[in-house]
Every structure is written in structure tokens, then in C-alpha cells.
């Protein structure tokens, strides 16, 4: 039998070898995979460094001043402490929200004029007054001081605080436009079976936190002018509105401390409600709830006159201008987004403010009835006109002043 041999003595070795092209392709794939892995690791490292830099507040710390109505400043300060626990970082700044209470009239004058930090504290990045009566004044006097349109944080309807006997007599028989007449006539409560009580003796406080006074005047203005939409400047400027507001103010009994709460306490503490120097006072429902929260029996009652109900809307006023930094502006937005979450907002509604969270249980005075007919916010010019009727012609902010 014949045998065939390779001429070089290595049978078939060359035919069974690995292609150089295949080796090159495999090396290329390995190289690309290595580069991709290195790139991903580099990206992760950069991200970690960025997160670490942000967590370390590479731009430092920033305080964000917020001024609020005294009724809501305390709970907002507590919420600011809760917000701080989240370790907020805005634009690489660690931010701290600092809430302080302040009188709305004093704050308005400062914002509309020249802010005096020595007297008023740091210029606010946001302001939460009791109602839009102040934002209307500010937007009229100095519109560029406000960043965007204010939005309501929570609300509280304006009601009348009265003695329980008077509330029973007025039940279902009172609307806002009757108040001027009941105030002016010396024996007006005789029409309700209370002949010995005299007039309604409606206190109209104009001191601190007297928004309910101006808001009740708006409600009267809407009814006497038969306005069906938002109150206009033309409506508010009518002689009938001026005479009606004047009738409410003229002869109004004085609150002991110039506030609605002080007047309500006077009614509650009277030995004889018929002879009390004050029979009624406009007040926010939330303030009335806080005043009576510990009462086991009703010393005061909540009267809701018929007609559109005025609302204290606690607007969030975001401030603009060179005194507010970009990180403060962003921090204000993030803070109030935090406050508006149901769990946080519930801490406000538990105090009697109305909002999209559970309300507290009614007490002997405040039952939190549904507000079927809330009064729309008037035009800014109308609000300013009513403010001047209530607080006086010289009560407005003085642009350029201190």
C-alpha cells in the first residue's frame, strides 16, 4: 500500500492554524469593551464627585428669609425645621428657611418703599400675609417687587364672632349688607327679639391682623352694588359703598387691643352679653377656632352672614429684585412645594386653616361649615379703594419711603 507524506514532515499544520484576521477582530472587540467599561466607570466617578460636591455645599450656605402673618408664622417655622431635615441643596447651596412673623402694614410699607434691614430684618424672599388686601396694595404701588402671581397656601373664611344668644337670634336672618344699618340704628337688634341689646355694636378693628375688617367691607360693597363677579374699581368707588363702610366704622366700639381676637375675647368674657360694649366682630374662622379650642361650652358663636363669603387666602408672595438671589428664589419654590404636600399641609389644616388636607374636629363654637358661595378676589384697584375707606386715605404704602 502506498503512503503520501508532507514534503516538510509536518502533516496539515498550516491548514489547521488560526486566522490572523480573526485574532485582530477579537482583540478589537476586547479593546472596545475595555474602553466602554472605563468610560462608564469614569462617568460614575464624575457623578459621585458631583453628588458629593453638592452634598458638601460647594457654594456655601444660604439663609432664605420668609415673613408671614403671625397666625401662620409659628406652624410655618415648624415646617421649615422639617424641611431642613431633608438637607435641601439648591444650586449647590445648602439652604435654611428662616420664617419670622411681622405686621402686614409695616411689611407692606417696607417692600413698597426702601427696605430698612436694621429695623425690619433681612429682606424677605417670600411673604405670606393673611390676605390679598396687602398684595393688591403692593402690586399697585410697586409691581416689579413681586415675582409672578401670588398663589394661596391655605384659606379661612371671614365670619362674625358673637355671643351665642345673638347668634341664635340672627340665625338665617342676616346678610352682609344689613350690617351698616344694624350698626347705625341705636336699637336695631330689637328687630331680632333682643330689644335690650341696642345696636349690633360691631367692632371694626384696624390694628394688627385686621384683614377681616377690610374683607367684611368688601362683602358689604359687593352686596350693596349688586355685583355678581369680582368687585371692580368702579363698584368700590361708588358713593353707596363709601357711605356703607362709613356707617360700619362710625361709632364702632373699640377692641381692647385693636385686634379682632381682642374684641372676640371681650364678648366671651362679658358678664352680661346684652350690656357688653361689643356684640360682634368680623374675624377669620381659623382665629376664632384657636380662641375657642379649649372651651368645653360655647362662650362665642360663629355667624356666617348670607351672601358671598369673604376669604382670607394667605397668598404666597414670591419677591423679586436684586435683593433676592437665584438660589433663594428656587429655595422658596421648593419649600412651598414641600409644605403643600398632604402630610405637611395637614399640619396647617389641623390648626383650623382650610386646605386640601383633613380638618380638625369641630368644637363648641366652630363647626367648619361648607362655604357654598366664596367671594372672588376683587380687582386690585377695588381692593385698594376699600382699604383706603377702612384704614384711611393716608394708609397706603409710600413708594420711595422707608
Phi, psi and omega in degrees: 000139182274149178238137178257136182236153173291146183288335180257004176083000181240088190294119169073006183297313183299321183292333182264011181284164180271135181294136177297327179295320180294319178299317179298320180297317180297318178297322179296318180297316180298318180296315180297317179299319180295318179297318179298316180298316179297320180295318179296318179296322178296318179297317178298320180295318179297317179298316180297320179294322178295316178297319181295320179296318179295315180297331180270006176055063185301336178264005177093194181252150180225130174269137183241099182286135175230126177258137184219157173302141182305330179297329187245351183297318181300304178297328177293325178296319177298318178294327176296324176292322176295320179296322180298331180293342177278357181053060183291137176235124182234121181053043180065018174250133167283123187250146176233121178276125181243107182263133176222146178279152176200153177292135185295320182295317179296318179296316179301313180300320180292317181291324181280341181248234178248117186290126179259097184296328180296323182268326189252351184090183183299145179299131186283147170274341177206157181222132177237086176284176181291326182206174182283002175297332181275322180293327177297319179295317182292317182292335176282317184281323185209074186299330182283000177279345185253133178265103179077190183267127178300144178239147183284132176276305175218183180211169175204124179292151175270129181231179172254132171267126181221171170291149181304324180295321179290320179300319179295320180291327183273350189308117178073009185236010186233136168232169187299322186288348177281341186302316179302318180292317179296332178283321188281322182282131188292332181235037189295331182285352173299333178295344182248018178083015180241063186299333183272358185272341183080223180273180182288342178046058182277114175289141178232071185299142177234018177273209181299144178052048180255025182304323183299330178296309180293323181292323177293326176295323175299318181296320177297316181300319180298319184282321182288336177263358181057037178285133180257339177251211178291140179297130181260167177299322179297318177299309185295335182271002183289147179303327182294323177294315180300316181291325180292315179294321178297320179297325178289325184276323184291123180079005179296134178296150184273135172291141181305324181240012179081005183244162177293321180296320178296321178293320179296320177297323178299319178295314183295327185269357183295136177293322180230110183300332181294327182259003179301138179295339178234129177257334185205157176205136172289137185205153174288146179302321182297317179295320178295321178298315180294323179296328188250009189299326183265001180289131176271339174223155188286118169260342177227158175230156180258118178250127178249102180297151176294158182104174179304130183271122177291148187233130167277116193255003176040066183287144172271111181257108178274124186274150180240173175112175186292343182277355179244119182280160179302321181290329175292318178301313180293322181294322177300314180298315181293322180296313183286336169296319178296313181297328185280354176291145187309317183296323180280317181299328178299335177288339175273314181295333177297341180266003177106356173287151177262139180187185184276063179198163184300143177268159177286169176293142176301154173246193185294341183250313188254124182251357181054057179293155177296134177270097185287332188226070180292140180283128177292150176300132177294167169301149182305317182296325178292318179299316179298320179298315178294320178303319181291326177293323183279312188263351179107153184296339182258015187274351184284164178295153182245094182307136180087349179271186181255000000 
